[in-house]
Amino acid sequence: MRFHSLRTRLSLAYALFLLLVVGLGAFSIRQLDDYNRVTAEIRDRWLQSTRILGDLNNDTSDFRAAEGSFLLADTLSERQDSAHEMDSLDASIAHSLVRYQRIRHDDQEDRLYQDFLVHWRSYHRLVKQEQRLPLESGTAIRLYRTDARTAYNRASETLGQLTQWNLVGAKNAVERESATYRDANGWIVAAILTAGLLLFTAIGFITRSVSNPLLDLAKSMQRIADKETEVPIQGVERSDEIGVMARSVQVFRDNARALLTSQARLAEQAKSLEDALAKAQEMTQQQHNFVLMTSHEFRTPLALIDGYAQRLYNARERFGPEEVGERALKIRRATQRLTTLLDSLLDVPKHSAEPPPFHPQPLDIKELLRRLCQEYREMAPDRNFQEHLENLSFFLTGDVELLHQAFGNLLSNAVKYSAPGSSITLEAQDCDGTLVIEISDQGIGIPERDRPHIFERYFRGSNVSSHSGTGVGLTLVNQIITLHHGTLEVASTEEQGSRFTVRFPDPERTSLLT
């Protein structure tokens, strides 16, 4: 491994950073240890001593007061209470003395403490002597006011000196603590600033020698990926890993340049193939659509022919010549419709994007609708067909075959998507010069989300997967109605049925289509 390699540089930088963190941590711990030592001295020595000496001052003064109460008591009960209080204070003072002796002190504190013990024990012996003397003689009171008071004052004065010395020592310790804190804080801040400077220098080194060159190479790679083949590559002269990467990017750029040239030639060849494929796919799709449309449109006439033929065959013995002729005429009409439909469908591949051929002529729309309703009543006897055409006297100029195909498709859908026994209603009326034709059923209905798309070619509703169909019927119906300057509307509720409404303008306006 060469010394100037990228791995070596990064390893040295990481090692320097690690040493910096360890050194800063060790230095900070040392400074904090000095500060902790001073605070421990205050906590374990001066604070404890101050508390104990405060307790001794309070207990000794209370003991002196209890002594006076004992000597001035009027009754035996009061004297016993004072004696109990003195015993309790005596035990508390003894406990405080034991606690004080456990703490480390300097020589001056030890000397003052020993003086206090001597004076306090002397005073304590005099108090015991007072308690043994009879109170009636007055000797105990004289002892309280003379020798006992002198001994107490000496002990109290010595305790006061000891307390004052302790307070001075505690104050000095607090000052040392503050000074130690300031020193530690200053040294730590200086160490952090030094570490920050070193870290900033290391970051600058890594940024200049590693990060920026890598970012430049990444930008060059991105530009090459965006098909820029004249990108300058920086760092190819370096001898470390970044130099190796730069030279690899340079090779990649040259290869990309050659690849783009080859792709341009291939794109020209692929363009001609795509055009040929698109034409072939379009023809295939048109053929497929033609087959779907043909099968859909042939189904209704074939069903009529089959229905008439079966009825004619089943009742052949009881039908007279006239009725047989009428049935045969219906079969011929259905066959003629099938032939006409076949001729028009054969023209669909030539005019797939155009409306169907339109041959208008005057017609009796009432007779057309009545005949359609009768055909589907015979074809679907299990449906309850209702027609309301009594008051209709509206003559229309239009294409008989196209209108027969359009309304037949609507009736066929009503039969297909409704259950046996349900009602299918065909109603037509003249509303102020406008012919309104409504075909309604009690079938499965059209989901709300599907209604905007039902007139699109090859679209089928989401709830008709169990029914056969191609999705072209309503498209043809809409085209035919539009050819006659009419409008087609739908209202539907899912699981309740649908109603298709066709509106034609007055005959004069419709005749303009001719």
FENRA-V348428 format. One record per residue. N is the residue number from 1. PHI is phi in radians with two decimals (none if undefined). PSI is psi in radians with two decimals (none if undefined). NEAR is the number of other ideal C-beta (glycine too) atoms within 12 Angstrom. Layout:
N PHI PSI NEAR
N PHI PSI NEAR
This chain:
1 none 2.18 11
2 -1.34 2.61 13
3 -1.15 -0.55 12
4 -1.59 0.23 16
5 -1.28 2.79 20
6 -1.12 -0.64 27
7 -1.09 -0.71 17
8 -1.13 -0.76 18
9 -1.09 -0.80 26
10 -1.15 -0.65 22
11 -1.11 -0.75 16
12 -1.11 -0.71 20
13 -1.12 -0.76 27
14 -1.15 -0.69 18
15 -1.11 -0.74 15
16 -1.08 -0.74 22
17 -1.12 -0.72 24
18 -1.12 -0.79 17
19 -1.08 -0.66 18
20 -1.10 -0.76 25
21 -1.15 -0.76 20
22 -1.14 -0.79 15
23 -1.10 -0.78 19
24 -1.10 -0.69 26
25 -1.14 -0.77 18
26 -1.12 -0.75 16
27 -1.11 -0.75 23
28 -1.13 -0.69 23
29 -1.11 -0.70 18
30 -1.12 -0.78 20
31 -1.12 -0.73 27
32 -1.19 -0.51 22
33 -1.17 -0.72 16
34 -1.08 -0.77 25
35 -1.14 -0.69 27
36 -1.15 -0.61 19
37 -1.09 -0.75 21
38 -1.18 -0.76 28
39 -1.16 -0.57 23
40 -1.15 -0.66 20
41 -1.10 -0.74 26
42 -1.14 -0.75 28
43 -1.20 -0.81 20
44 -1.53 -0.37 19
45 -1.97 -1.15 27
46 -1.24 -0.71 34
47 -1.15 -0.74 23
48 -1.15 -0.76 25
49 -1.09 -0.72 36
50 -1.11 -0.73 29
51 -1.10 -0.79 22
52 -1.14 -0.77 32
53 -1.14 -0.60 37
54 -1.11 -0.72 23
55 -1.11 -0.72 27
56 -1.11 -0.75 36
57 -1.06 -0.76 29
58 -1.18 -0.78 21
59 -1.19 -0.70 30
60 -1.17 -0.69 40
61 -1.20 -0.66 22
62 -1.16 -0.61 22
63 -1.11 -0.73 37
64 -1.10 -0.69 34
65 -1.19 -0.70 20
66 -1.14 -0.58 32
67 -1.08 -0.79 38
68 -1.11 -0.70 25
69 -1.11 -0.63 24
70 -1.11 -0.76 35
71 -1.29 -0.49 33
72 -1.70 0.08 19
73 -1.14 2.42 24
74 -1.58 -0.45 13
75 -2.15 2.87 13
76 -1.16 -0.64 12
77 -1.12 -0.75 11
78 -1.11 -0.67 18
79 -1.15 -0.70 24
80 -1.14 -0.68 16
81 -1.09 -0.74 18
82 -1.14 -0.68 31
83 -1.12 -0.73 26
84 -1.09 -0.72 18
85 -1.10 -0.71 25
86 -1.13 -0.70 32
87 -1.11 -0.72 22
88 -1.12 -0.76 18
89 -1.16 -0.62 30
90 -1.10 -0.71 27
91 -1.18 -0.69 16
92 -1.13 -0.70 23
93 -1.14 -0.71 36
94 -1.11 -0.70 23
95 -1.13 -0.71 18
96 -1.14 -0.67 31
97 -1.12 -0.68 28
98 -1.14 -0.74 15
99 -1.12 -0.68 18
100 -1.17 -0.62 33
101 -1.20 -0.37 20
102 -1.35 -0.26 15
103 -1.60 2.47 27
104 -1.29 2.35 17
105 -2.31 2.83 24
106 -1.48 3.12 21
107 -1.12 -0.73 11
108 -1.10 -0.72 17
109 -1.12 -0.74 31
110 -1.10 -0.70 18
111 -1.14 -0.82 17
112 -1.12 -0.64 29
113 -1.14 -0.73 32
114 -1.12 -0.70 20
115 -1.07 -0.72 24
116 -1.09 -0.73 37
117 -1.07 -0.73 25
118 -1.08 -0.85 19
119 -1.18 -0.67 29
120 -1.19 -0.71 35
121 -1.15 -0.65 23
122 -1.09 -0.79 23
123 -1.11 -0.68 35
124 -1.13 -0.66 30
125 -1.13 -0.70 20
126 -1.14 -0.64 31
127 -1.13 -0.74 37
128 -1.08 -0.64 21
129 -1.15 -0.70 20
130 -1.05 -0.71 38
131 -1.17 -0.41 27
132 -1.52 -0.33 16
133 -1.37 2.55 21
134 -1.20 2.38 12
135 -1.28 -0.42 24
136 -1.21 -0.43 9
137 -1.34 -0.36 13
138 1.44 -0.04 14
139 -1.19 -0.69 20
140 -1.09 -0.70 29
141 -1.19 -0.68 23
142 -1.12 -0.67 18
143 -1.14 -0.67 28
144 -1.07 -0.66 31
145 -1.51 -0.23 20
146 -2.00 -1.58 16
147 -1.10 -0.74 22
148 -1.13 -0.69 35
149 -1.15 -0.70 23
150 -1.10 -0.78 18
151 -1.13 -0.69 30
152 -1.14 -0.75 34
153 -1.08 -0.70 22
154 -1.11 -0.78 25
155 -1.11 -0.74 37
156 -1.15 -0.69 27
157 -1.14 -0.74 22
158 -1.13 -0.71 32
159 -1.12 -0.65 39
160 -1.12 -0.73 24
161 -1.09 -0.72 24
162 -1.12 -0.71 38
163 -1.13 -0.75 31
164 -1.10 -0.74 20
165 -1.08 -0.69 29
166 -1.14 -0.71 35
167 -1.14 -0.70 22
168 -1.11 -0.75 20
169 -1.11 -0.70 29
170 -1.13 -0.71 27
171 -1.08 -0.77 17
172 -1.09 -0.67 20
173 -1.14 -0.69 28
174 -1.11 -0.71 22
175 -1.12 -0.69 17
176 -1.12 -0.66 22
177 -1.08 -0.79 26
178 -1.09 -0.75 18
179 -1.13 -0.73 17
180 -1.11 -0.69 27
181 -1.12 -0.77 23
182 -1.09 -0.75 18
183 -1.11 -0.81 20
184 -1.10 -0.73 27
185 -1.10 -0.75 19
186 -1.11 -0.80 16
187 -1.13 -0.71 23
188 -1.15 -0.73 25
189 -1.08 -0.76 18
190 -1.09 -0.71 18
191 -1.14 -0.70 25
192 -1.13 -0.75 22
193 -1.08 -0.73 15
194 -1.11 -0.77 18
195 -1.10 -0.69 26
196 -1.09 -0.71 17
197 -1.11 -0.78 15
198 -1.13 -0.71 22
199 -1.14 -0.72 23
200 -1.07 -0.71 16
201 -1.11 -0.74 18
202 -1.14 -0.72 27
203 -1.11 -0.73 19
204 -1.07 -0.70 16
205 -1.12 -0.81 20
206 -1.14 -0.70 24
207 -1.10 -0.79 16
208 -1.23 -0.70 18
209 -1.70 -0.27 26
210 -2.19 -1.04 29
211 -1.12 -0.91 19
212 -1.06 -0.78 19
213 -1.05 -0.67 30
214 -1.16 -0.69 27
215 -1.13 -0.69 17
216 -1.08 -0.74 25
217 -1.14 -0.67 33
218 -1.11 -0.73 22
219 -1.12 -0.69 20
220 -1.10 -0.74 30
221 -1.08 -0.70 23
222 -1.13 -0.72 16
223 -1.15 -0.68 21
224 -1.14 -0.69 28
225 -1.11 -0.49 18
226 -1.48 0.26 13
227 1.24 0.51 17
228 -1.62 2.03 18
229 -1.80 0.04 24
230 -1.96 0.70 14
231 -1.51 2.21 26
232 -1.29 2.40 18
233 -1.83 2.10 31
234 -1.60 2.55 23
235 1.61 0.17 29
236 -1.19 -0.33 23
237 -1.49 -0.15 14
238 -1.26 2.66 25
239 -1.79 0.06 16
240 -1.72 -2.92 26
241 -1.10 -0.58 25
242 -1.13 -0.64 33
243 -1.09 -0.71 25
244 -1.08 -0.76 20
245 -1.10 -0.73 26
246 -1.08 -0.75 29
247 -1.18 -0.57 22
248 -1.17 -0.70 21
249 -1.11 -0.64 32
250 -1.09 -0.76 26
251 -1.11 -0.72 17
252 -1.07 -0.70 23
253 -1.09 -0.78 29
254 -1.12 -0.71 19
255 -1.15 -0.68 16
256 -1.12 -0.66 25
257 -1.07 -0.79 20
258 -1.16 -0.65 15
259 -1.14 -0.72 18
260 -1.10 -0.65 21
261 -1.10 -0.75 16
262 -1.16 -0.68 14
263 -1.11 -0.64 16
264 -1.08 -0.73 16
265 -1.17 -0.72 13
266 -1.17 -0.59 15
267 -1.11 -0.67 14
268 -1.12 -0.70 14
269 -1.22 -0.67 14
270 -1.20 -0.51 14
271 -1.08 -0.80 14
272 -1.13 -0.65 13
273 -1.18 -0.66 14
274 -1.14 -0.71 15
275 -1.07 -0.77 14
276 -1.12 -0.71 14
277 -1.15 -0.69 14
278 -1.10 -0.73 14
279 -1.11 -0.72 14
280 -1.13 -0.72 14
281 -1.14 -0.67 14
282 -1.10 -0.75 17
283 -1.13 -0.72 16
284 -1.09 -0.74 15
285 -1.14 -0.71 18
286 -1.10 -0.70 21
287 -1.11 -0.74 17
288 -1.10 -0.80 19
289 -1.11 -0.66 25
290 -1.10 -0.74 26
291 -1.11 -0.74 19
292 -1.10 -0.80 27
293 -1.13 -0.73 35
294 -1.07 -0.82 26
295 -1.11 -0.62 20
296 -1.22 -0.78 35
297 -1.33 -0.42 39
298 -1.40 -0.33 28
299 -1.12 -0.78 28
300 -1.16 -0.90 34
301 -1.04 -0.68 35
302 -1.13 -0.66 24
303 -1.13 -0.68 26
304 -1.11 -0.83 37
305 -1.02 -0.79 29
306 -1.12 -0.71 21
307 -1.13 -0.81 26
308 -1.09 -0.73 31
309 -1.12 -0.72 23
310 -1.14 -0.75 18
311 -1.13 -0.69 24
312 -1.13 -0.69 24
313 -1.23 -0.76 16
314 -1.16 -0.53 13
315 -1.94 0.51 15
316 -1.15 -0.50 16
317 -1.41 -0.49 10
318 -1.81 -0.02 10
319 -1.52 2.41 18
320 -1.48 3.03 12
321 -1.03 -0.69 10
322 -1.15 -0.75 10
323 -1.20 -0.65 18
324 -1.10 -0.71 21
325 -1.10 -0.72 14
326 -1.10 -0.75 18
327 -1.12 -0.74 28
328 -1.12 -0.64 22
329 -1.10 -0.68 17
330 -1.12 -0.70 27
331 -1.11 -0.70 28
332 -1.13 -0.70 19
333 -1.08 -0.77 25
334 -1.11 -0.65 32
335 -1.17 -0.70 22
336 -1.10 -0.72 20
337 -1.06 -0.71 31
338 -1.12 -0.70 28
339 -1.13 -0.79 18
340 -1.08 -0.74 26
341 -1.10 -0.70 34
342 -1.10 -0.73 21
343 -1.09 -0.73 18
344 -1.22 -0.63 30
345 -1.22 -0.54 30
346 -1.15 -0.36 18
347 -1.53 -0.14 19
348 -1.07 -0.79 30
349 -1.01 -0.48 22
350 -1.40 -0.50 14
351 -2.24 0.83 17
352 -1.14 -0.51 23
353 -1.69 0.06 13
354 -1.95 2.76 13
355 -1.19 2.80 22
356 -1.16 2.76 36
357 -1.02 2.47 23
358 -2.13 2.11 25
359 -2.20 1.52 20
360 -1.35 2.63 24
361 -2.82 2.72 20
362 -1.10 2.42 19
363 -2.58 2.74 28
364 -1.63 1.77 22
365 -1.14 -0.54 36
366 -1.12 -0.77 27
367 -1.15 -0.68 23
368 -1.08 -0.80 36
369 -1.19 -0.69 39
370 -1.10 -0.78 22
371 -1.12 -0.71 30
372 -1.08 -0.78 40
373 -1.11 -0.68 35
374 -1.15 -0.71 26
375 -1.05 -0.81 34
376 -1.33 -0.42 38
377 -1.16 -0.68 24
378 -1.30 -0.58 28
379 -1.31 -0.53 33
380 -2.27 1.28 29
381 -1.16 -0.27 17
382 -1.48 0.09 17
383 -1.89 2.59 29
384 -1.66 1.63 23
385 -1.46 2.29 33
386 -2.21 2.25 21
387 -2.18 2.42 32
388 -2.21 1.55 21
389 -2.21 0.22 29
390 -1.07 -0.79 13
391 -1.68 0.32 12
392 -1.61 2.18 26
393 -2.42 1.15 16
394 -2.13 2.05 32
395 -1.76 2.36 22
396 -2.12 2.57 42
397 -1.77 1.96 30
398 -2.90 -3.10 39
399 -1.59 2.01 30
400 -1.07 -0.80 31
401 -1.14 -0.74 33
402 -1.16 -0.75 37
403 -1.17 -0.67 39
404 -1.05 -0.73 37
405 -1.16 -0.72 38
406 -1.16 -0.94 41
407 -1.24 -0.53 43
408 -1.11 -0.65 40
409 -1.14 -0.72 39
410 -1.13 -0.73 42
411 -1.17 -0.65 41
412 -1.09 -0.74 41
413 -1.12 -0.67 44
414 -1.08 -0.70 41
415 -1.19 -0.78 37
416 -1.11 -0.71 33
417 -1.79 0.31 36
418 -2.17 2.75 32
419 -1.50 2.70 21
420 -0.98 2.45 15
421 1.57 -0.22 14
422 -1.40 2.87 25
423 -1.68 2.48 23
424 -2.21 2.14 39
425 -1.99 2.30 29
426 -2.06 2.07 42
427 -2.31 2.37 29
428 -2.41 2.47 35
429 -2.72 2.75 27
430 -1.67 1.99 25
431 -1.93 1.63 19
432 0.94 0.82 11
433 1.52 -0.01 16
434 -1.98 2.21 23
435 -1.44 2.11 39
436 -2.02 2.10 28
437 -2.09 2.21 43
438 -2.15 2.31 31
439 -2.13 2.04 42
440 -2.21 2.67 32
441 -2.44 3.08 38
442 -2.06 0.73 26
443 -1.58 -2.63 34
444 -1.36 -0.23 28
445 1.30 3.10 29
446 -2.09 2.17 33
447 -1.00 2.56 20
448 -1.03 -0.67 17
449 -1.22 -0.32 14
450 -1.60 -0.30 24
451 -1.07 -0.68 23
452 -1.14 -0.22 13
453 -1.99 0.02 20
454 -1.19 -0.35 37
455 -1.66 0.12 27
456 -1.45 2.49 18
457 -1.10 2.32 26
458 1.22 0.18 21
459 -1.51 2.36 23
460 -2.22 2.51 29
461 -1.13 2.78 32
462 -1.31 -0.19 18
463 -1.95 0.33 21
464 -2.06 0.38 26
465 -1.11 -0.44 10
466 -1.50 -0.01 12
467 -1.99 2.47 20
468 -1.29 2.67 17
469 2.89 2.93 27
470 -2.07 -0.30 27
471 1.48 0.26 25
472 -1.91 -0.23 35
473 -1.08 -0.94 42
474 -1.17 -0.47 36
475 -1.12 -0.80 32
476 -1.13 -0.71 38
477 -1.03 -0.81 39
478 -1.11 -0.70 30
479 -1.11 -0.75 32
480 -1.15 -0.79 36
481 -1.09 -0.69 39
482 -1.13 -0.68 24
483 -1.01 -0.55 30
484 -1.61 0.33 40
485 1.01 0.49 28
486 -1.78 3.08 33
487 -2.22 2.60 21
488 -2.17 2.18 33
489 -2.21 2.72 22
490 -2.35 2.42 32
491 -2.26 2.27 20
492 -2.62 2.57 30
493 -2.24 2.21 19
494 -1.06 2.35 20
495 1.21 0.14 16
496 -2.14 -0.47 18
497 2.33 3.11 27
498 -2.34 2.72 38
499 -2.37 2.07 29
500 -1.77 2.24 42
501 -2.05 2.16 27
502 -1.97 2.32 37
503 -2.15 2.24 29
504 -2.02 2.50 40
505 -1.29 -3.10 27
506 -1.13 2.79 21
507 -1.03 -0.67 27
508 -1.05 -0.77 15
509 -1.19 -0.69 19
510 -1.16 -0.58 31
511 -1.15 -0.31 20
512 -1.09 -0.35 14
513 -1.12 -0.41 25
514 -1.24 none 19
